[in-house]
Amino acid sequence: MNRLVRAETRRLLRHPLALTLAVLFALGSLYCAWVSQNVASSNITTVRANLEFLPESCDSVPQKARCLADLHHTAAGLERIQDRFIAQGERAAYAQHPVGALLWTVRLLTSVPGLVLLVLLAASSVAGEWTRGSIVPLLLHESRLGRLLAAKAVALWLWSLVLLAASSVLTAAFGVLYGRGAHPLPSPGGLGAVLADTGRGVLAGAAVLAGAAAVAVVLAGLLRRPMRVVLAGMLLLVLVVRTSGLPGLGAWLPGGALADLVGFGAVDGVWDHFWISTDPSAVPAALRVLPTLGFIGLLWLGMARLDRTRDRA
């Protein structure tokens, strides 16, 4: 099995589509990091400038006494806005941290952009084997389709981890060398807190990527046509996103559990605007992931049974 995984991983890392998608994701991650830092820094600068100018704003108003009386209400509103912008800035500042950039990138990779990459790559590298006819020599080498697809799922997962590491290095270099000077942001926290948050986020993200890779490969093994896999994968992803906010149930569905497990918050539009997790739950996210794991297991069992049926036919 290890030899099979190594062989599939080497094939995938040299796959033209895998290389193209990796470059596109890395560039897209840099762009999202720049936009996030630019917007967060501009918002904080603007609201602080408004707070500083507030005492002078009544000088040019005809009803100066009334303006001064309402000044504290206006200041309180601006301070609430400032607190929200600072929270956004602290999240965006992870992309300017040598370690925190890993957390920022894993949240993007486990959101819609990264999951779409896994579907596209599974469609090409797994379902494409049947279209090209190259599945025949592979099955002559490994006659058990389940083991072959499991190796492909592990290879796809390892590819996503390599992409995560490489993209994180680029994001961190960009944030440290350029972002900190051009777009100053509040600190995301001390080194210990950043390490703890990043460790939890990366472990959760790796688990999410493993599950997504397994689902994408199962779909490819069941449908065996790249276009069908792409369409089914996109429909499944839309269903996951749109059901994450169902009242009373969304937190237990894949979208809501994923959002809480990886740590999507309501203060950063780069990844959070894809998810509609509006139904908080007191149950730990690790437990709410169990139905999703059961669903993935049923998919694999269904594929194995269908494959045995095809063999008998």
CORLIN-V673042 format. One record per residue. N is the residue number from 1. PHI is phi in whole degrees, -180 to 180 (* if undefined). D_FIRST is the distance of its C-alpha to the first C-alpha in Angstrom with 2 decimals. Layout:
# CORLIN-V673042
n=<N,N>
phi=<PHI,PHI>
d_first=<D_FIRST,D_FIRST>
This chain:
# CORLIN-V673042
n=<1,2,3,4,5,6,7,8,9,10,11,12,13,14,15,16,17,18,19,20,21,22,23,24,25,26,27,28,29,30,31,32,33,34,35,36,37,38,39,40,41,42,43,44,45,46,47,48,49,50,51,52,53,54,55,56,57,58,59,60,61,62,63,64,65,66,67,68,69,70,71,72,73,74,75,76,77,78,79,80,81,82,83,84,85,86,87,88,89,90,91,92,93,94,95,96,97,98,99,100,101,102,103,104,105,106,107,108,109,110,111,112,113,114,115,116,117,118,119,120,121,122,123,124,125,126,127,128,129,130,131,132,133,134,135,136,137,138,139,140,141,142,143,144,145,146,147,148,149,150,151,152,153,154,155,156,157,158,159,160,161,162,163,164,165,166,167,168,169,170,171,172,173,174,175,176,177,178,179,180,181,182,183,184,185,186,187,188,189,190,191,192,193,194,195,196,197,198,199,200,201,202,203,204,205,206,207,208,209,210,211,212,213,214,215,216,217,218,219,220,221,222,223,224,225,226,227,228,229,230,231,232,233,234,235,236,237,238,239,240,241,242,243,244,245,246,247,248,249,250,251,252,253,254,255,256,257,258,259,260,261,262,263,264,265,266,267,268,269,270,271,272,273,274,275,276,277,278,279,280,281,282,283,284,285,286,287,288,289,290,291,292,293,294,295,296,297,298,299,300,301,302,303,304,305,306,307,308,309,310,311,312,313>
phi=<*,-62,-64,-66,-64,-62,-65,-68,-66,-62,-63,-71,-66,-96,-66,-57,-67,-62,-66,-64,-65,-64,-64,-63,-67,-62,-67,-64,-64,-62,-65,-63,-63,-63,-62,-61,-67,-63,-66,-63,-66,-64,-63,-65,-61,-65,-69,-69,-64,-66,-66,-69,-82,-56,-60,-87,-69,-85,-66,-99,-98,-58,-93,-66,-62,-66,-62,-66,-66,-89,-64,-68,-66,-64,-64,-63,-64,-66,-68,-66,-63,-63,-61,-66,-68,-65,-61,-62,-64,-65,-69,-66,-68,-59,-72,-102,-108,-58,-96,-62,-59,-66,-67,-60,-72,-67,-70,-73,-71,-91,-92,-55,-57,-70,-67,-63,-60,-63,-65,-63,-71,-65,-62,-79,-87,-110,-64,-63,-62,-74,-64,-82,83,-77,-70,-63,-63,-66,-73,-68,-79,-131,-73,-88,-61,-60,-66,-64,-69,-63,-65,-67,-66,-64,-63,-65,-65,-63,-61,-66,-70,-62,-62,-59,-65,-66,-67,-65,-63,-64,-64,-65,-62,-63,-67,-74,-81,-122,-61,-62,-80,-82,-135,-63,-135,-65,-66,-72,136,-69,-61,-63,-67,-65,-62,-65,-62,-67,-61,-64,-65,-70,-62,-65,-64,-62,-66,-63,-65,-63,-65,-65,-64,-64,-65,-62,-70,-62,-59,-66,-70,-80,-89,63,-137,-55,-66,-64,-65,-62,-64,-65,-65,-67,-64,-65,-67,-61,-64,-62,-69,-71,-94,-70,-106,-64,-64,81,-131,-59,-67,-95,-84,-55,-65,-68,-64,-64,-60,-77,-68,-81,102,-64,-117,-99,-123,-143,-77,-61,-116,-70,-70,-77,-110,-120,-84,-111,-120,-64,-134,-81,-77,-56,-61,-62,-79,-72,-81,-57,-59,-66,-63,-63,-64,-64,-62,-65,-61,-66,-64,-63,-65,-64,-67,-64,-66,-65,-64,-64,-65,-67,-70>
d_first=<0.00,3.81,5.43,5.03,6.16,8.62,9.85,10.55,12.13,14.26,15.37,16.33,18.19,20.19,20.87,24.70,24.85,22.48,24.79,27.85,26.90,26.05,29.50,31.23,29.79,30.72,34.21,34.58,33.64,36.29,38.81,38.19,38.51,41.76,43.17,42.34,43.96,46.91,47.74,47.36,49.50,52.13,52.43,52.98,55.49,57.40,57.76,58.84,61.41,62.72,63.09,65.00,67.26,67.93,71.06,72.66,71.87,74.93,77.40,77.66,77.71,81.16,80.47,79.33,80.05,77.93,75.13,75.21,75.21,72.04,70.39,68.47,66.93,65.74,64.41,62.52,60.87,59.91,58.49,56.25,55.07,54.55,52.41,50.17,49.94,49.16,46.24,44.97,45.57,43.64,40.59,40.99,41.53,37.90,37.28,39.79,38.09,35.64,33.42,34.54,33.50,29.89,31.03,33.13,30.31,27.74,30.43,30.90,27.20,26.82,30.05,30.73,30.37,26.81,25.69,27.30,25.23,21.95,23.47,24.69,21.49,19.49,22.35,22.25,18.62,17.35,20.56,21.84,19.32,21.41,24.65,24.00,22.56,19.53,17.27,18.39,16.83,13.48,13.75,14.99,11.83,9.62,12.39,11.15,12.32,11.27,7.48,8.65,11.09,9.13,7.24,10.88,12.34,10.61,11.70,15.06,15.43,14.86,17.36,19.78,19.66,20.41,23.16,24.46,24.83,26.49,28.76,29.79,30.92,33.03,34.48,35.36,36.99,38.98,40.09,41.12,42.80,44.43,44.09,45.72,48.83,49.18,48.22,49.00,47.44,47.69,45.17,42.10,42.76,42.41,39.41,38.35,38.55,36.68,33.86,33.66,33.78,31.21,28.78,29.13,28.94,25.81,23.92,25.24,24.53,20.87,20.59,22.55,20.48,17.25,19.20,20.72,17.52,16.27,19.73,19.98,16.81,18.01,21.40,20.15,18.31,21.51,24.13,22.59,25.50,25.50,29.02,28.45,25.45,27.64,30.55,28.69,26.94,30.32,32.06,29.57,29.97,33.75,33.69,31.76,34.29,37.38,36.74,36.08,39.82,40.74,43.17,42.00,38.56,37.21,36.02,33.67,32.30,29.33,31.75,33.92,31.17,29.37,32.71,33.48,30.04,29.84,33.60,35.20,38.93,42.08,43.30,41.20,41.21,38.37,35.72,37.71,39.79,36.81,36.58,39.34,38.54,42.12,41.69,40.98,39.59,40.06,36.73,34.02,31.63,28.66,30.02,30.92,27.35,26.45,27.82,25.70,22.51,23.78,24.38,20.85,19.61,22.22,21.14,17.59,19.31,21.81,19.39,17.68,21.22,22.47,19.77,20.76,24.35,23.92,22.37,25.39,27.75>
